[in-house]
Amino acid sequence: MRTAFLGTPSIAVPALDALAAIADVRLVICQPDKPSGRGLSLAQPAVKVRALELGIQVEQPTKVRTPEFAAWLRELELDVAVVMAYGRILPKAVLDAPRLGCINLHASLLPKYRGAAPITWSVVNGESATGVALMQMDEGMDTGPVFTMREVAIGPDATAGEVSELLAACSATMVREDLPRAMSGELLAQPQDAAAATHARMLTKDDGKVDWAKPATNVHDHVRGMSPWPGAWTRLEGKLLKILETRRSPPGPDAAPGTVVVADKGRIEIACGTGRVELLRAQVEGKKALSAVDLVAGRALRVGARLGDDATP
């Protein structure tokens, strides 16, 4: 197959590797380099880095909704373009440029979690499983017909970052095993049930705010779902406190949500709307990340302290 690959972040790298092993990848398209770090030096997307290592031509257009871009793709005489986490909605002229159109690897069990952040919201919502859908792209947001899906379990303490790694490996398997079957006509794409669709909207930093009034299970799912980005956070005596890792605790006497009810050399427990979570790691504003033991030893947290207010980071 003469193919192009469109993707940007690290989750898409295994799929690119798999495609390069089974097809003639003529081109890789990813988002432009972006400023990163304190020095704001330009950082190359992970897919670009890997494509250059593989010796594949890389293009980083600033605009994809132009007649010139679509015409250029048509001139490549591609059989298919494979897309994973590219980060932009493609217009019909681009979708139709390859002979067999554009095939997307979407990180959810469609029609659930259409949209920009399916992994995070599946973890935040406490799902026990997610997966990857191999789908024919249309002009909608993840609305096209689906060839096949593969399921991946979400462990009770798995972070969104950890689930992303599992889905990246799953996507590579689908490229090797399912994509050729779809292209040969062995797999037929089936329409999605639009009535069952849910939306996984794009994240902002404000989404990381912990709502201690929620049940402990929901707070724990929120913390792991927001890892690694945007990160769960709260306030402690006016300072930002990043909540890096939690786990569910056995129930205990009631206390106001956000109250530190245990803070000793062994553990820190925080009351929620119902139940408690154990705080395993956190980071006080301007300080390094510390374990619960070190937070207690440094007196960053004490019994009776209250977490949370209406401020934003």
N, C-alpha and C positions, 0 to 999 in steps of 0.2 A: 504493500500500500504506500502511495505517496501521501505523506501526512504533514500537517503542521501541529504544533502543540502550543496552546495558550494557557499560561499559568504564571503565578507570581511567587507565593510564599513557599516555605519549606514543606508543607503538607503535600504539595504537588510534585516534589522531586522524585519520589519513588515511581509515580505514574509516568513521568518523563523517561526515567531509566527503562521501565518496562516497554514503553512504546518504541524507544530506540533499539531495543533488542528484537522486535518483531516487524518493524516497518522502516521505511525510508523517510526519516524525519527531515524534511527540507528546510524547516524554519521553526524557530521558537519565538513566540511573542509574549512579552511580559510588560508590566507597568514600568514607568521610568524610575531611575534611581532616586532615592529620597534622602533628605537630610536625617542624620541619626546621631544620637549621643550628645554629650554636652558641647562638643565642638561643631555639631551639625555638619559633619563631613558627609558627603554623599555615600550611601550604602547601596550595594547592588542587591537586587532580589535574589533569593536563594535559587530560583529556577534559572536565572541568567547565569549565575556562577556555575551551576552544574552543566548547562548547555554548552558553555564555552569550554569546560573540561572535556566534554564529549565531541568537541569540534563542530558544533552545529551553529549555523548563523542565527544571531539574535537581533530582533528589532523591538524597539520600545516606543511605539507611537504615542503621541500626546492626545491624538484624536482618532477614533475609529469610526465615527459617523460621517465619513466623507466619501464621495463617489470615487475619489482617487484610491483610497485604501481598499475598497471593495474590488475595484478593477485590478489593482496590483495582485490581490489574492487570486483572482480568476486566472491571471496570467501564469500562475504557478502550476495550474492544472492538477490540483490536489484531488485525491480520492476522498479524503475526509480530514476534518480538523478535530482534534481532541482538546477539550477544555476542562480545566480543573482550577478553581479558585483564581481565575484571572482577575476578577475585581471590577469588571465593567459589563454593562448590558450591551449585547451586540445587535446591530440593526439587521433587518431582513436581508439586505444586499450582501452583508458579510456572511450571514448564516447560509445563504444560498451559493456562495462562491465555490466551495468544494463540491465535487460531483455528488457525494452522498451527504452533504450538509455538515453540520457541526454536532459532535457527540459530547455530552457533558457528564462528568463524574461529580455528582452532588452528594454531599456528606449528610444525608438523612434518608430515612425510609419514606420516600414521597408517597402521598402528598403532604405528610407532616413536615413541618419546619422548612417550608420554602423560604428563601431569602438569604441574607448576608451572613448570619451567625448561627447556623443550625446546631453546631456542636455545643456551643456555650449554653444555648437555651434548652437543649435536651438534658444537659447535666443539671442546670438550675431547676428545671421542672421535675427532677427526680426520676427520669426515665431509666428503665433497667436495660434498655437496648437501643441502639441506633444502627446505622449502616451506611452503605453507599448505593446510590441509584445510578445506573447507566441509562441515560436518556437522550432522546433526540431533541435538540434545542429548537424552540420557536421564539417568537418575539416577546413572550411573557416572562415573568420571573419564576423560573423553574416549573413551568406549566406544561412542558412538552410530554409526549408519550414515553413510557419507560420500557426498556428492553428487559432488564432484570435488576434484581437487588440482592445484596449480600448483607447479612445481619452481623453486628458486632455487639457483644455484651458490654454494659457499662457497670463496673464494679461499684459498690456502695461508697467507696472512698476515692474513686478515680477522679482526677482533675480533668478539665477540658483539654489541657495540654497532653495528658496521657492518652485520652481518648483520640485525640488528633493523630497521634503516632500509630494507633491501631488502625484507624481509618485510612491513613496513608498507605500502610502495608496492604490493606484490603483493596484499595484502589489499584495498586500495582497488579494484584492477582486478577482483577477484573479486566485490566488492559490486556494481560497475557492470554487469559482464557475466554473471556466473554466478548470482548470487542471484535475479534475475528469472526465469531459466530453471528454477531449482530450484522456485521458488514456483508457476510455471505448470504444473509437471509434466513439463517437457521433460527435466529431469535427475532420475533416480531414485536415491535413496540406496541404497548397497550395504553390507551388513554388513562389519565389519572381521574380519580373521583374528586372533582373540584369541591364538592360539598364537605369533604373530610379534610380539606387543606387547613394548615395553620401557618402562621407567619413568624419567621425568626428575624426580627428587625436588626439593623445595624446597632452596634454597641457604642456607648459613650462612657467617659470616665464616671459620670454620675451614676451609671448603672451599678457600679461597684459598692455603693453605700449599703451597709448592713442594716436591716430592719430587725432589731432585737425583739420586737413585739410578735414576730412570727414564731411558729413552733420550731423547736430545736432542729428537727429534721430539715425544715426549709432553710434555716440559717446555714446549716452545714452544707446543703446542696448549693446554696448561693456562693459560699466561699470557694468551694472546689470548682464550680462552674465559671467563676470569674478569674481563675488561674489558668494561664499566666497574665491575661489581659482582659479587662482593665485593672484587675486586682480588687479584692474586697477591702473595704476601709470603713473606719468609724472615727469617732473623736474621743479623746481622753484628756480631760482638763484643758480643752481648747486646742490641743495638738492632734494632728493627723496620726492615726494608728492603723497601719496596714495589717490586716488579718491574713496571714499567709497559709496557715494550716489548722484545721480543727478536726475533731471527731465527736461523735455523739456520746453523751454521758448517761449513766443511769439516773432516773428521776430522783429529786430531792425536795426539800421544803421549798415552797413558793417564795419568790422574791421579785422585785420590780424588774422588768425586762432591761437587760444591759448591765445588771449589777454583778460585780465579781463576788461570787459566793464562796469560792475556795481559792486560796493562793498560798500554797506551801511549797516545800522543796520537791514535792512529788508531782503536783499538778495545779492547773488553773482552770476553774469552771466558771462559766458565765450563764446567768439566768436568761431564758428566752420567754416568749409569750406562754408557751408550755414546754416544760423540760429544760434541759441544760445542754450546752456544748462545752467540750474541753478544748481549751486553746493550747495548741502545740507549738506554734511559732508565730511571732509577730514582729513588727518593726515600728518603733516610735519615730516620729518625724525628726529627721536630722541624725538619726542613729543607725547602726547596722542591725540587720535581722538577728533576733535572738530566740533561743528556745524558751519554753515556759519556765524551766528551772532558772535560767539566767535572768529572765524578766523579774522573777520574784527576788532573786539575790540582789539585783540592782534597784529594787524597790520601784520599778516602773509600774507595777500593778500590785494592789493590796486589796484585801477583803473590804467590801463596802464601796469601792470605786465604781462610778457609773460611766458606762460607755454610751456614746451616741448623742447627737443633737442635730440641729437643722443646718449646720454649716456644710460647705462643700470644699473639697480639696483644691 
